[in-house]
């Protein structure tokens, strides 16, 4: 019985290490993806939107599509949404904006928040595993005390070491959970900033897109 409890307790530490690695992985995954989807700064986004505006002034929709599909921009959220708008430019403006909003939520935000939810799971599971490890080790320690055959020879120093080892599991769990909670909040702020920047850039884009489409449509009608 003592052997099984020791094995179970040590297994808890292995699982904690595993979920700690998973937490780091999901943090880096969301961090990298948010960086990929955003422009580095406002100047870069303004430069891109200016180039798109110049193409739209000449009604060169193919040029806009080529620009958005270039290697420099194919990982960015705004260029890919603009590419969708070019493909769907015959739709009514209100419907087109809804299409873009749905694509952004499903293809970008939902994916990021799914990874972020796993980071939250790590933050919740780590202290629970720590508590499990502490409980298992404490059961083992008190079983030694309760065993009449061992009670007379129980070493207080050894017992204190066992209890300290038991509490280490809870401490380790908290050391994993607290950074994960802070990291999740940090990433949520980055996702919110991504949403704000995309909304801002699309508003600027539609100022050029709407008259360009209206002019191209009127020419066709004529």
C-alpha positions, 0 to 999 in steps of 0.5 A, spaced: 500 500 500 505 504 501 509 503 495 502 504 491 501 511 495 508 513 493 508 511 486 501 515 485 504 521 489 510 521 484 505 520 478 502 527 480 509 531 480 510 528 473 503 530 471 504 537 474 510 537 469 506 535 463 501 540 464 506 546 466 509 544 459 502 544 456 501 551 459 507 554 456 505 551 449 498 554 449 501 561 451 506 561 446 501 558 441 496 564 442 502 569 443 505 567 436 498 567 432 496 574 435 502 577 432 501 573 426 494 576 425 496 583 427 500 588 423 507 590 427 504 597 428 500 603 426 505 605 421 505 598 417 497 598 417 497 605 415 502 603 409 498 597 407 491 601 407 494 607 403 496 602 398 490 598 398 486 605 397 491 607 391 488 601 388 481 602 389 481 609 386 483 606 380 478 600 381 483 595 380 480 590 385 485 585 382 491 589 384 488 589 391 487 581 391 494 580 389 497 585 394 493 581 400 495 575 397 502 576 397 507 573 402 508 579 406 500 579 408 497 572 407 498 571 415 495 578 417 487 578 419 485 584 415 488 583 408 485 576 408 478 579 410 479 584 405 480 579 400 474 576 402 470 583 401 473 583 394 471 576 392 464 578 395 464 585 393 457 585 389 454 583 396 450 589 399 454 593 404 451 591 410 451 583 408 458 584 406 460 587 413 456 581 417 460 576 412 467 579 414 465 579 422 463 572 422 469 570 418 473 573 423 470 571 429 470 563 426 477 563 423 481 568 428 478 569 434 474 562 436 481 559 434 485 563 439 480 563 444 480 555 444 487 555 445 486 560 451 481 556 454 486 550 454 491 555 458 485 556 463 484 549 464 491 548 466 491 554 471 485 550 474 488 543 474 495 545 476 492 546 484 487 540 484 493 536 482 497 539 487 492 538 492 491 530 490 499 529 491 498 532 498 493 528 500 496 522 497 502 523 501 499 525 507 495 519 507 501 515 506 505 519 512 499 518 517 498 510 515 505 510 518 504 513 524 497 508 525 501 502 523 502 499 530 508 495 528 512 502 525 509 507 530 515 505 535 520 506 530 517 512 526 523 517 525 520 524 527 525 527 522 523 522 516 515 524 518 517 531 517 520 530 511 514 526 508 509 532 510 514 537 507 514 533 500 506 532 501 506 540 501 511 541 495 505 538 491 500 544 493 506 549 492 508 546 485 501 546 483 500 554 485 506 556 482 504 553 475 497 556 476 498 563 478 503 565 472 497 561 467 492 566 470 496 572 469 498 569 462 491 568 460 489 575 462 495 578 458 493 574 452 486 576 452 488 583 452 492 582 446 486 578 443 482 584 444 487 589 441 487 585 435 479 585 435 480 593 436 485 594 430 481 589 425 475 593 426 479 600 426 483 598 419 476 595 416 473 602 417 478 605 414 478 600 408 471 601 407 471 608 406 475 607 400 472 600 398 464 603 398 465 609 393 470 604 388 464 599 388 459 604 387 463 607 381 464 600 378 457 598 379 454 604 376 459 604 370 456 597 369 449 599 369 451 605 364 
